[in-house]
């Protein structure tokens, strides 16, 4: 959430940021609401001051025997109290309106975020690895997986609906191996592992920015809870309404969770295979840092995600998102895109963002500062996929396939597969 005072004092800066983001949030609309709210508060404070003054005079008038004047002041105080009650209700409503409008405002892009209108303007930062040149016609994971009996899309539709995935046999084992591998690597890099609930309340989702703006993309239960779209939601809110110690920063957390997204409005976009589905597994990284170190922490978070791909020997590239493609809560974001032969190109597999104090202001996450700055300050929060498991599974299937229809198990995953080195076609048709 943006700081109301900053918007009030720097309207042109915020207008430019919204224009750079191609966002429709109205600075003028906010200023109008804020001006009305501040006028009400001024009127309220004036009435409270007059009430206090009159109340003090009443006692003296009574002692001096000036009963008529005292009664007149009492009547005035009663009238003032009625007006105060009415204005307090208006102030409360105005506070709600201002906060609700701020909750719909996206974060301000960091100055290091490049300007651009959409994803076509995202500059490439670097590449790692060389895409494999096959001496046979490679299959897409949505064809190879079913033929190996490790992915079953048709039965997933029977069990749920389209855009769900059923993994079986070595597909389920390989998926679990990827999760454990990712968690172990991040743990060795200093990330503390958590296992949070897969359901979250509205306050939790508001803290990280999914609510109120993106409610249509969330699955909601009948009792008001939501299925989480990412573990970022839970990991970030672990410290909601808390004051951390500066000496403990940065905090580095990770978690594996299933993730659920309605994906409203995304029909027709990557709906084949495992690239864009309603339920998927993900290992998430979250950091809490000071403003002075958060952008350095973003770079090391990207390196942690890259490390997973490098250990799996999967070619990828890193891009930085431009202002027009930046996520709602982010000030700066790097995307990692893995090579997928079925696309003859790179597809997103991780997104790492510095949200600066945007989420911390919504969720009241502070730390006790030392040195030059005394008292408490808002922390900076960061999040990143480390990695999206389903997309990693698809990348392994496609990049490690063999001419006979088998899949080689990456060396880094073999210890998690009991030493298995290859996933072979079934001896008889899968049924």
C-alpha positions in Angstrom: 0.0 0.0 0.0 1.2 3.5 -0.8 1.9 6.0 1.9 -1.0 8.5 1.9 1.2 11.3 3.0 3.7 10.6 0.1 0.8 10.7 -2.4 -0.5 13.9 -1.0 2.9 15.6 -1.0 4.2 14.1 -4.3 1.2 13.8 -6.6 3.1 14.4 -9.8 5.6 11.6 -8.9 2.8 9.2 -8.3 1.0 10.3 -11.5 4.1 9.5 -13.6 4.5 6.2 -11.8 0.9 5.2 -12.6 1.4 6.3 -16.2 4.6 4.3 -16.5 2.8 1.3 -15.2 -0.1 1.8 -17.6 -2.3 1.8 -14.4 -5.6 3.6 -14.2 -5.4 4.5 -10.5 -6.6 8.1 -10.1 -4.3 10.4 -8.1 -6.8 13.2 -8.4 -9.6 10.9 -7.1 -7.5 10.0 -4.1 -6.6 13.7 -3.4 -10.3 14.6 -3.5 -11.2 11.9 -1.0 -8.2 12.8 1.2 -9.1 16.5 1.2 -12.6 15.7 2.3 -11.3 13.5 5.0 -8.9 16.0 6.3 -11.5 18.8 6.3 -13.8 16.5 8.4 -11.0 15.8 10.8 -10.3 19.6 11.1 -13.9 20.3 11.8 -14.0 17.4 14.4 -10.9 18.7 16.2 -12.4 22.3 16.3 -15.6 21.0 17.9 -13.7 18.9 20.4 -11.6 21.9 21.4 -14.7 24.0 21.8 -16.4 21.3 23.9 -13.4 21.0 26.1 -13.2 24.7 26.6 -17.0 25.0 27.4 -16.8 22.1 29.8 -14.0 23.8 31.8 -16.1 27.0 32.0 -19.2 25.3 33.3 -17.7 24.4 36.6 -16.5 27.9 37.3 -19.9 29.4 36.3 -21.6 27.1 38.7 -19.3 28.0 41.5 -19.9 31.7 40.8 -23.6 31.2 40.9 -24.1 31.9 37.2 -26.5 29.1 36.7 -28.2 30.4 33.6 -24.9 30.9 31.8 -23.8 27.4 32.9 -27.0 25.9 31.6 -26.6 27.6 28.3 -23.1 26.1 28.0 -24.3 22.7 28.9 -26.9 22.9 26.1 -24.1 24.0 23.7 -22.0 21.0 24.8 -24.9 18.6 24.2 -25.4 20.1 20.8 -21.6 19.8 20.1 -21.6 16.2 21.2 -24.4 15.4 18.7 -22.4 17.1 16.0 -19.2 15.3 17.0 -21.0 11.9 16.9 -22.3 12.6 13.4 -18.9 13.9 12.1 -17.1 10.9 13.7 -19.2 8.6 11.6 -18.4 10.6 8.5 -14.6 10.5 9.4 -14.8 6.7 9.9 -16.5 6.4 6.5 -13.9 8.7 4.9 -11.0 6.7 6.5 -12.5 3.6 5.0 -12.8 5.2 1.6 -9.3 6.5 1.6 -7.8 3.2 2.8 -9.9 1.2 0.2 -8.7 3.4 -2.6 -5.0 3.0 -1.4 -5.5 -0.7 -1.3 -6.2 -0.7 -5.1 -3.1 1.4 -5.9 -0.1 -0.6 -7.3 3.4 -0.1 -5.9 5.7 2.5 -7.4 8.3 1.1 -9.7 11.9 1.4 -8.5 14.1 3.8 -10.5 16.1 0.8 -11.7 13.0 -0.7 -13.3 13.1 -0.1 -17.1 10.3 1.8 -18.7 8.1 -0.1 -21.1 4.4 -0.6 -22.1 4.2 -4.4 -21.9 6.2 -7.7 -21.9 7.7 -7.0 -25.3 9.7 -4.3 -23.7 11.3 -6.5 -21.1 15.1 -6.5 -21.6 17.1 -9.7 -21.3 19.8 -9.6 -18.6 21.7 -12.9 -19.3 21.4 -16.5 -20.5 22.8 -19.7 -19.1 23.2 -23.0 -20.9 22.7 -24.0 -24.5 19.3 -25.4 -25.7 19.8 -29.1 -26.7 19.9 -29.9 -30.4 17.9 -33.2 -30.8 18.8 -35.7 -33.5 15.1 -36.8 -33.4 11.8 -35.1 -33.3 11.3 -34.1 -29.7 7.8 -34.5 -28.1 6.0 -32.0 -26.0 5.5 -33.0 -22.3 1.7 -33.2 -22.9 2.4 -36.0 -25.4 5.4 -37.7 -23.9 4.0 -37.7 -20.3 0.8 -39.6 -21.1 2.7 -42.1 -23.3 5.0 -42.9 -20.4 2.0 -43.2 -18.0 3.4 -40.5 -15.7 0.8 -37.7 -16.6 -2.9 -38.3 -17.1 -4.8 -35.3 -18.3 -8.0 -37.1 -19.2 -8.5 -38.7 -15.8 -7.7 -35.3 -14.2 -10.7 -33.9 -16.0 -12.8 -36.8 -14.7 -11.6 -36.1 -11.2 -12.0 -32.3 -11.3 -12.2 -30.4 -14.6 -10.0 -29.2 -17.3 -6.6 -27.6 -16.5 -5.9 -29.9 -13.6 -3.2 -32.5 -13.7 -3.0 -36.1 -12.5 0.6 -37.4 -12.0 1.2 -41.1 -11.6 4.0 -43.6 -11.2 7.4 -42.1 -11.8 5.8 -38.8 -12.7 4.6 -38.5 -9.1 8.0 -39.6 -7.8 9.8 -37.2 -10.0 7.5 -34.3 -8.9 8.2 -35.2 -5.2 12.0 -35.5 -5.9 11.9 -32.0 -7.4 10.2 -30.6 -4.3 12.6 -32.2 -1.9 15.6 -31.2 -4.0 14.6 -27.6 -4.1 13.9 -27.4 -0.4 17.2 -29.0 0.5 19.1 -26.6 -1.8 17.4 -23.6 -0.3 17.9 -24.9 3.2 21.6 -25.2 2.5 21.6 -21.6 1.4 20.2 -20.4 4.7 16.5 -20.4 4.0 14.4 -21.5 7.0 11.7 -24.0 5.9 8.0 -23.6 6.9 4.9 -25.7 6.1 2.0 -23.3 6.2 -1.7 -23.8 5.8 -3.1 -24.0 2.2 -6.0 -21.8 3.3 -5.7 -18.1 4.2 -8.1 -15.5 5.6 -8.9 -12.2 3.9 -6.6 -10.2 6.1 -3.7 -12.4 5.2 -4.4 -12.0 1.4 -4.9 -8.2 1.9 -1.5 -8.0 3.5 0.3 -9.2 0.4 -1.9 -7.5 -2.2 -4.1 -10.3 -3.6 -7.2 -8.6 -2.0 -9.2 -6.7 -2.8 -7.9 -6.2 -6.4 -7.5 -9.9 -7.5 -10.4 -11.6 -5.7 -11.7 -13.0 -9.0 -8.5 -15.1 -9.4 -8.9 -16.8 -6.0 -10.8 -19.9 -5.0 -13.0 -19.1 -2.0 -14.5 -21.5 0.5 -18.1 -21.1 1.9 -16.8 -19.9 5.3 -14.7 -17.0 3.9 -11.3 -18.6 3.6 -9.3 -18.7 0.4 -7.1 -21.3 -1.2 -3.6 -19.7 -1.4 -2.3 -18.7 -4.9 1.3 -18.9 -3.6 3.1 -19.5 -0.3 4.3 -15.9 -0.5 0.9 -15.1 1.1 1.5 -17.2 4.2 5.3 -16.7 4.6 5.0 -12.9 4.4 2.1 -12.7 6.9 4.0 -14.8 9.5 5.2 -11.5 10.8 2.1 -9.4 10.2 1.5 -6.9 13.1 5.0 -7.6 14.5 8.1 -5.6 15.1 11.3 -7.5 14.2 14.8 -6.9 15.5 17.2 -5.2 13.1 19.9 -7.6 14.1 17.8 -10.5 12.8 17.5 -9.1 9.3 17.5 -10.4 6.7 15.2 -13.2 7.4 15.1 -15.9 4.7 12.1 -18.3 4.5 11.0 -21.0 2.1 8.1 -23.3 1.8 6.5 -25.9 -0.5 2.8 -25.6 -1.0 0.1 -26.5 -3.5 -1.1 -23.3 -5.1 -4.6 -22.6 -6.5 -5.5 -20.0 -9.1 -8.9 -19.4 -10.8 -6.9 -17.7 -13.6 -10.0 -15.7 -14.6 -9.7 -14.2 -18.0 -6.7 -16.3 -19.1 -8.6 -18.8 -21.3 -6.6 -19.7 -24.3 -3.2 -18.8 -22.8 -0.9 -21.8 -22.4 -3.8 -24.0 -21.4 -2.3 -27.1 -22.9 -0.1 -29.3 -20.7 1.2 -28.1 -17.3 2.1 -24.5 -18.1 -1.0 -22.8 -16.9 -3.3 -24.9 -14.6 -5.6 -24.2 -11.7 -3.6 -26.3 -9.1 0.2 -26.5 -9.1 3.1 -27.2 -6.7 5.6 -24.4 -6.0 8.6 -23.9 -3.7 8.6 -20.2 -2.6 11.2 -18.0 -1.2 10.4 -14.9 1.0 12.8 -12.4 2.6 12.4 -9.6 5.1 15.1 -7.0 4.8 16.0 -3.4 5.6 15.6 -0.8 3.0 19.4 -0.4 2.7 19.9 -4.1 1.8 16.8 -5.2 0.1 17.9 -4.7 -3.5 21.1 -6.7 -2.8 18.9 -9.4 -1.3 16.9 -9.4 -4.5 20.0 -10.2 -6.5 20.9 -13.1 -4.2 17.3 -14.4 -4.4 17.5 -14.5 -8.2 20.9 -16.3 -7.8 19.2 -18.9 -5.5 16.5 -19.6 -8.2 19.2 -19.7 -10.9 21.1 -22.2 -8.8 18.3 -24.7 -9.0 18.1 -24.5 -12.8 21.9 -24.8 -13.0 22.0 -27.9 -10.8 19.4 -29.4 -13.1 21.3 -28.3 -16.1 18.3 -26.7 -17.7 19.0 -23.7 -20.1 17.3 -20.5 -19.0 17.5 -16.8 -19.4 16.9 -13.9 -17.0 14.8 -10.8 -17.9 13.9 -7.7 -16.0 10.2 -6.7 -16.1 9.5 -3.2 -17.4 7.1 -0.8 -15.7 4.1 -1.9 -17.9 4.6 -5.6 -17.1 5.4 -5.2 -13.4 3.2 -7.1 -10.8 0.9 -5.2 -8.6 3.0 -5.3 -5.4 6.4 -5.2 -6.9 8.8 -2.3 -7.3 11.3 -4.4 -9.3 11.1 -7.9 -10.7 13.3 -10.4 -12.5 11.8 -13.4 -14.3 13.6 -16.6 -15.0 12.5 -18.4 -18.2 13.4 -22.0 -18.8 13.9 -23.4 -22.3 11.0 -25.6 -23.5 11.5 -27.5 -26.8 7.7 -27.7 -27.3 7.6 -23.9 -27.4 10.9 -23.6 -29.2 11.5 -20.8 -26.7 11.7 -19.7 -23.1 8.8 -19.9 -20.6 8.6 -18.3 -17.2 9.5 -20.6 -14.3 10.3 -18.1 -11.6 9.5 -14.5 -10.7 11.6 -12.7 -8.0 10.4 -9.4 -6.7 11.3 -6.7 -4.3 8.1 -5.2 -2.9 9.9 -2.5 -0.9 7.6 -1.4 2.0 4.4 -1.9 0.0 3.3 -5.1 1.6 4.8 -4.2 5.0 2.6 -1.1 5.2 -0.5 -3.2 4.4 0.5 -5.9 6.9 2.2 -3.7 9.6 5.5 -5.5 9.4 8.2 -3.3 11.1 11.6 -3.7 12.6 13.4 -1.9 15.4 16.0 0.3 13.8 19.4 1.1 15.2 22.1 3.6 14.4 21.0 6.8 12.6 17.3 5.9 12.6 15.8 5.3 16.0 12.5 3.6 16.7 10.7 1.3 14.3 10.6 1.4 10.5 8.7 -0.6 7.8 10.6 -3.6 6.6 11.1 -4.5 2.9 9.6 -7.8 1.7 10.8 -9.9 -1.2 9.4 -13.0 -2.8 10.5 -15.4 -5.5 9.6 -18.8 -7.0 12.3 -21.3 -6.3 10.8 -22.9 -8.5 7.4 -23.6 -10.0 7.5 -27.4 -9.7 5.1 -28.3 -12.5 6.9 -26.2 -15.0 10.2 -27.6 -13.8 8.8 -31.1 -14.3 7.7 -30.2 -17.8 11.1 -28.8 -18.5 12.9 -32.0 -17.3 10.6 -34.2 -19.3 11.2 -32.2 -22.5 14.9 -31.5 -22.2 15.9 -34.9 -20.9 13.8 -37.0 -23.3 15.5 -39.7 -25.4 14.8 -41.1 -28.9 13.3 -44.3 -27.5 10.6 -42.3 -25.6 12.4 -42.6 -22.3 13.4 -39.7 -20.0 16.9 -39.5 -18.3 16.7 -38.5 -14.7 18.9 -35.5 -14.0 22.0 -36.4 -11.9 20.9 -33.9 -9.2 17.6 -35.8 -8.8 18.8 -39.4 -8.9 19.5 -39.5 -5.1 15.9 -38.5 -4.6 14.7 -41.2 -7.0 16.5 -44.1 -5.2 19.3 -44.0 -7.7 17.0 -44.3 -10.7 18.6 -43.0 -13.8 15.9 -43.3 -16.5 12.1 -43.3 -16.8 11.3 -45.9 -19.4 8.1 -46.5 -21.5 5.8 -49.0 -19.9 6.1 -52.7 -21.0 2.4 -52.7 -21.8 0.0 -49.9 -22.8 -0.9 -47.7 -19.9 -4.5 -48.0 -18.7 
